[in-house]
């Protein structure tokens, strides 16, 4: 069971790497419910995240999540500030992610904060900083078993209402995160930490990504068509200018094909470092090196814009 699950998670993270450019160390935004659950079920933050992501995690706590945690803490009468809760790891383990949502830098609602970090643009949903969301079932309200007197009964319903509210917010957070393509979601429910399967939105982008890779592989017939057009279209006035250009270009697609392979071979020299690091990553992922190799090569064919950008981003993040 354990081995099966870790293989599943490794495959999941591999998909996020291939389609969205995720790289280790993975940046994980942990929320207040997650930290509470990790403490409640006596998990170790870093090893638990590492097991779930099958890679090195870099957990982060937003200022707004910190504010949400502190808001529930009793006030220390001597300092007039909330006590630091036991379940809050030190900043060396869990650094603060400085977020600013307004001119005064005052914290906002935790759910709103996290969703705005996951996708800074509310219209074009894109997780460009490659964050992973780690959240949990909200803590259950302590059930007061004896509700004989009306005052206690009233308090109980108040607690239940609070619990319902927390549950709604927790669902809204995950619902919102799933609507952003490329957001891995870690969720703790009843002492089990899981990595959610790809959301519908994430799958849609991945499938589109697969399609564009597929189309890139269909270049050859297009080149054939173009040459046909060149031959037939010489009567057109506008065509006459273009054929001159296209004749010069004509052989290029053919010669392009061979250099492509040479470029690939040369890539070992030119992009040696990058390839080496990617191979090392593929090896770290283990077991599926065969599949990884073919996929990686396809990425090189595309090279340039689509892939270079996420890599650069990821490096900038690290
Ligand atoms: Zn915030």
Boltz pocket constraint, residues with backbone or C-beta under 6 A from the ligand:
constraints:
  - pocket:
      binder: B
      contacts: [[A, 62], [A, 63], [A, 64], [A, 65], [A, 99], [A, 100], [A, 101], [A, 107], [A, 108], [A, 109], [A, 113], [A, 114]]
      max_distance: 6.0
